[in-house]
Amino acid sequence: MRKSLRNRLLISFFMVLAIFAGGVGLTLTLVHEVKTRTELLLTRYWQDNVLISQIYNLLSDVSLFLSRAPDNPENPTVLQELQNRIIQLMDKVEKSGFRDDFRSSQVAQLQQLHINLVGPVEVLNRLQQQNQAAEAALDPLLHEATRFKQRDLVLDLTIAALAYRDYYVTANPSDLEIFRQQIERIQRRRLSAGLDRLFQIFRDNGEGVFLRRIELRQSHDQIVAQVEIISDGLRERTESYAQRVVYPTGEQVATGLQTISNLLLTSLALGGVAALGVGIILARRISAPLEHAAKILVRLEGGDLDARVEPSGAAEIDTLGRAVNSLAVSLQRSLIDLHETVKTLGISEERYRTLAEQRLELERIINASPTVAFLCRVEVGYPAQFVSQNISQFHYRPEEFLSGARNILQLASSEDLPRLEQAIGERLAQADCHDFTLEYRIVTGNGETRSVDARLFLHRAADGTATHLQGVLLDITEKLRLREQAAQATRLASLGELAAGVAHEINNPNATILLNAALLKDVGEGTLRLLDELWQRQPRLSIGKLSYARLRDELPRLHEEVVASAERIRRIVEDLKEFTRFTPAELRRPVNLNDIAQTAVRLTANTLKRSTDQFVNELDDALPVFPGHAQQLEQVVVNLLLNACQALANRHDSITLRTVWRRDEGALALEVIDQGRGISPQHLPHVIDPFFTTRREQGGTGLGLSVSARIVQEHHGRIEIESAPGTGTTVRVVFPLARQEGPLLEHV
């Protein structure tokens, strides 16, 4: 019975053992299947990600190569290395386990990238050759132009060279337009044969630099587009592979683990305590590491790339853990490469920011200069695109032009605007005209008229149509005033020399008239006595067409008028000589204001008679003398009397000349009062400004009151003007005697 029981126990034990062995065998089979599939998946995934990382590294290096300067001497070596790497990657992709369509696409894209990289090398070689040729021709050109002192040619060549050099580095489109404008300006010059040959070399190679740089940019754009296509394809493949393979495989691994657990539980329930113990041991040694690996995969899926599978001691599980860890490392490297690419893009962005700052610095330099710069489109209204801030010197704001409220041509005065528009219209119609210069007047924001020198440039399209009008305005008002003042001083000096000569020529015959008049008086008296005797015998005696009786009464009066007129000529000549005589500043002498006023009246007597029937001369008899230049002070009074005559509307208006001794303030005053048209309030503050006149059409120069004010100031005096439209003007010249020396303060 024991044997039977023992046999039964043995049978039961072997049955349990068989069941346990079957469960264990099935579990091991499932584990092997999961291990095999996981190893295959991880191996393929590892290989694919290594290849993808190599492609990403290649694309990053291509991006860095495109950002290098064209003149970098290492460019050919770097390009050759990139092309070799592309060929190697093409071979690896063809042998990879990628899907056929993705593999073919990547090979084609890499092959196209390899072809596109060849283009920049050829273009770059030609670009460097033509740049070197242009530089080689530029140096002797500049040397010859400098030797012949052709400054404008040196300036044009320098600007053209700067344009193609800047375009060589930055590919700024405006540099091409500047280069062509300068070339056209140089072509209009007459150059020697040697200079012309060098210039042709410089021009051809300079244009070649622009063409090669454009081709280089186009090649770069093609490569960048190709890089973006490859990057997009890799990213789509990675996402697709994760969705199609990685995530389902993870689920299958989790399902297999669950099945393994169920089998182990069943084996333990049927196998008894021994099977339960063995199952627990197996579960701890197999299931726990696999669950841990599954959790790590879930964390990697969530973006935690620092998660790692710890070693379990089992070779198969450790192999799975190493594969998962390798996958995490690969993903981390890909992320680092992506960050490096973003950093490279940031460096490019910094370069563009630097260029923008340089443009702002150029605007600050323009705004700090006295030259106003502007740019507007050639269309109706000439809308402005840029106006420098220093237009504020004309009391305008750039916003007024940029908003369209004004256009730059509207600054011109109403008199010069038609001429300006006509000149611009004529230049627009000339297809070969690119720049020209004009001088015209503008009206500032506060109503002031200023003169400007305008340098205008026309930007034209390929068909010759003008698209933009660019220009600079320089205020030359003071320059023109100084030029006019110098011309006026020259004319006054010439007038003085002419007046001195005329006075000498008049004095000689006038002295003869005075000398002969006395002799004729004696001869006439003797002749009258003889004629009286004849008249007694012939009562109807006549001489010429006059009766003797009338002739005898008129002859003494005629003689007196001749002598008086000759004396008047002598006094006017003396006054004119005194008026034009130059006296040095240190040769002051006592002068009497009444004498100066009377001399000025004699000099302007004819003008006063023609201008008014009511001239009043009120001179104070008790005037002190004071140190001064008589002829300069006479010039002041003459200017004031002439201005008064010009202000009268008719001969009934009066002019009053008055001198006053102001004892209470110790000053002499001379007043010229007219009942003329008066001066408007807006003109009154400017009447003593040089060249300011309201009678320019009648020949006025605007220097009379300005010169008078200077003379009065040199005598420590001042000019006071009171005027209103329609009521006349009072000009008062005051000489304070407190500043004069004591011995000269004497009364007449």
Secondary structure, 3 states (H helix, E strand, C coil): CHHHHHHHHHHHHHHHHHHHHHHHHHHHHHHHHHHHHHHHHHHHHHHHHHHHHHHHHHHHHHHHHHCCCCCCCCHHHHHHHHHHHHHHHHHHHHCCCCCHHHHHHHHHHHHHHHHHHHHHHHHHHHHHHHHHHHHHHHHHHHHHHHHCCCHHHHHHHHHHHHHHHHHHHHCCHHHHHHHHHHHHHHHCCCCCHHHHHHHHHHHHHHHHHHHHHHHHHHHHHHHHHHHHHHHHHHHHHHHHHHHHHHHHHHHHHHHHHHHHHHHHHHHHHHHHHHHHHHHHHHHHHHHHHHHHHHHHHHHHHCCCCCCCCCCCCCHHHHHHHHHHHHHHHHHHHHHHHHHHHHHHHHHHHHHHHHHHHHHHHHHHHHHHCCCEEEEEECCCCCCEEEECHHHHHHCCCHHHHHCCCCCHHHHECCCCHHHHHHHHHHHHHCCCCCEEEEEEEEECCCCCEEEEEEEEEEEECCCCCEEEEEEEEEECHHHHHHHHHHHHHHHHHHHHHHHHHHHHHHHHHHHHHHHHHHHHHHHHHHHHHHHHHHHHHCCCCEECCEEHHHHHHHHHHHHHHHHHHHHHHHHHHHHHHHHHCCCCCCCCEEECHHHHHHHHHHHCHHHHHHHCCEEEEECCCCCEEEEECHHHHHHHHHHHHHHHHHHCCCCCCEEEEEEEEECCCCEEEEEEEECCCCCCCCCHHHCCCCCCCCCHHHCCCCCHHHHHHHHHHHCCCEEEEEEECCCEEEEEEEEEHHHCCHHHCEEC
